[in-house]
Amino acid sequence: MMTIHKALVLSGIALSFCLRAQENIPHLQKKGTATQLVVEQKPFLIIGGELGNSSASSAQDIETHFPKLQQMGLNTVLVPAYWDMIEPEEGKFDFSLLDTTIDQARKNDLKIVFLWFGAWKNSMSCYAPLWFKKDYKKYPRAYSKAGKPMEIASSFSQNVLNADHKAFAEVMKHIASVDSKQGTVIMMQVENEIGMLEGARDYSKEANTAFNAQVPETLIKFLINNKKELHSSLSEKWGKQGFKTKGNWQEIFGNDLYTDELFTAWSYAQYVEKLAKTSKSIYHIPLYVNAAMNSRNRQPGEYPAGGPLAHLIDIWHAAAPSIDMLSPDLYDGNFADWVSKYRLHNNPLFVPEVKMTANNGVQAFYAFGEHDAIGYSPFSIENNTEAGSKRLAEAYSKLKQLIPVLTKYQGQGWSKGLLFDQTKSERKISFDDLTITAKHFFSLPWDPRAKDGSVWPEGGGIILRLAKDEYLIAGSGMVVEFEKLNEKKEIQAKDLGEDGFAAQGGKIQTQNQWTGGKRAGIGPVDEIRIDKNGNFIPIRRLNGDQTHQGRHVRIGVDEFAILHVRLYEYQ
């Protein structure tokens, strides 16, 4: 007969085993103001790329692309998982493409984020299986305001949800069965760029009934409990209606397209929550949803209305608490402005999809340096040019080296990101009693490209404070100067008295005068590499022409580098 003591010991061993197993599963953790992705029990940054929509639809394509992506310097690939190919016949599942992807990732030392192309992909139901599409009575469509059925499955249909939910659950069960010990799959995207097109909401009979019914009490309670922290657009809409807590959607939020969009967001988010909650009960890895942007002054329905957009974050948080982050897909420029909308106190930044350009490398540096990003991933990465692949590989090589150092200092406010072009070519940063002025490399007055009218490539990077008077500066195309806050400037005398200066030839003769204060001096500047344990390995000392004899620190536009800078003070 088992003693109580022995039973407790065995229970303790079982609990310890379960906890260790959970620690090995990719998960999120808080560190200061940052949220970190933990992979293989270490903080991990996704230095990624996303395959094109059709580039994982055959084993041959996957086997061709993955070695190239490894050579490009990625550590993670974002890969579509197609419902129509996983469940070509209802109830019959084929996971061979997922298995090939996982196998190729392991062979090429890569991690995987799968993108569930389920009921919706870019708003449309184009990757739903044919058996699902053909049975439109059982799996109904959304309707436009004019009564037109669209190629968009209705989120108000229980049958649509049941079919999508079952397939996604089977995918998660399979991933858990083949990968929970190795952790190759580190995150999942639920649906893809979900949102309503042609109008801001579904006008099916079920949708109209829900729209005219009382706003759900769950949402009202969320609004009341989070009233002071709501997104400004939602707070303003609710406020204009007198912060009512009873009524239908128009009574609570007003009669316009943006109320329709709030309603759509609630429906989609509730739908996604059911998939997400089941997913985490099967295999508890991080989940996110991605958003097509509301850019170029478009109205809801001209862009995918109701998706996980920044101004709808409260609706999504209220309806889909199992989703870990809302993430932007960026194609319209103004990178710094867009990512700032998604790096919020209640939403970590992950950029799963961004337009592939020559500037991807510096954008990645900026995202990690300024916003403690979880990851960065250009779209259609397998189609990068040879020159583009080479430049991205140079950037990614340095970023991968920086992972142990960046993750060590995340969430403490010691890291800043830089992103420069001709419209924004300078930034000032303060640490302790030091002012740091960072500029675009071409802003140097002796560089002919500063004034010849040519378009500057983006420059940028990371400034990381390691300790007082010790910094890492990494990136491309930038110049950095240091100045003490109490340093007094050289001043010009302006009076014309006997103690001043005489007017000569109609001009005022002036003289510079130093008024004291400590100055910041640049000590050793070393180009370095960083090993996997975060140790700095010197490559070369750069205290000559490369620092303009101690005037500044700089990295050219044609290179990526990591510099270890130590300062001193004098007077």
Secondary structure as GFF3:
##gff-version 3
##sequence-region A 1 571
A	DSSP	alpha_helix	4	24	.	.	.	ID=ss1
A	DSSP	beta_strand	27	31	.	.	.	ID=ss2
A	DSSP	beta_strand	34	39	.	.	.	ID=ss3
A	DSSP	beta_strand	42	44	.	.	.	ID=ss4
A	DSSP	beta_strand	46	50	.	.	.	ID=ss5
A	DSSP	alpha_helix	59	71	.	.	.	ID=ss6
A	DSSP	beta_strand	76	82	.	.	.	ID=ss7
A	DSSP	alpha_helix	83	86	.	.	.	ID=ss8
A	DSSP	alpha_helix	96	107	.	.	.	ID=ss9
A	DSSP	beta_strand	111	117	.	.	.	ID=ss10
A	DSSP	alpha_helix	130	134	.	.	.	ID=ss11
A	DSSP	beta_strand	141	143	.	.	.	ID=ss12
A	DSSP	beta_strand	149	153	.	.	.	ID=ss13
A	DSSP	alpha_helix	158	179	.	.	.	ID=ss14
A	DSSP	beta_strand	185	189	.	.	.	ID=ss15
A	DSSP	alpha_helix	205	211	.	.	.	ID=ss16
A	DSSP	alpha_helix	217	225	.	.	.	ID=ss17
A	DSSP	three_ten_helix	227	229	.	.	.	ID=ss18
A	DSSP	alpha_helix	232	240	.	.	.	ID=ss19
A	DSSP	alpha_helix	249	253	.	.	.	ID=ss20
A	DSSP	alpha_helix	257	282	.	.	.	ID=ss21
A	DSSP	beta_strand	287	292	.	.	.	ID=ss22
A	DSSP	three_ten_helix	310	312	.	.	.	ID=ss23
A	DSSP	alpha_helix	313	319	.	.	.	ID=ss24
A	DSSP	beta_strand	325	330	.	.	.	ID=ss25
A	DSSP	alpha_helix	335	342	.	.	.	ID=ss26
A	DSSP	beta_strand	350	354	.	.	.	ID=ss27
A	DSSP	alpha_helix	360	371	.	.	.	ID=ss28
A	DSSP	beta_strand	375	378	.	.	.	ID=ss29
A	DSSP	three_ten_helix	381	383	.	.	.	ID=ss30
A	DSSP	alpha_helix	386	409	.	.	.	ID=ss31
A	DSSP	beta_strand	415	420	.	.	.	ID=ss32
A	DSSP	beta_strand	426	431	.	.	.	ID=ss33
A	DSSP	beta_strand	434	440	.	.	.	ID=ss34
A	DSSP	three_ten_helix	441	443	.	.	.	ID=ss35
A	DSSP	three_ten_helix	448	450	.	.	.	ID=ss36
A	DSSP	beta_strand	459	467	.	.	.	ID=ss37
A	DSSP	beta_strand	470	476	.	.	.	ID=ss38
A	DSSP	beta_strand	478	484	.	.	.	ID=ss39
A	DSSP	beta_strand	491	492	.	.	.	ID=ss40
A	DSSP	beta_strand	503	504	.	.	.	ID=ss41
A	DSSP	beta_strand	507	508	.	.	.	ID=ss42
A	DSSP	beta_strand	512	513	.	.	.	ID=ss43
A	DSSP	beta_strand	519	530	.	.	.	ID=ss44
A	DSSP	beta_strand	536	541	.	.	.	ID=ss45
A	DSSP	three_ten_helix	545	547	.	.	.	ID=ss46
A	DSSP	beta_strand	553	555	.	.	.	ID=ss47
A	DSSP	beta_strand	561	570	.	.	.	ID=ss48
###
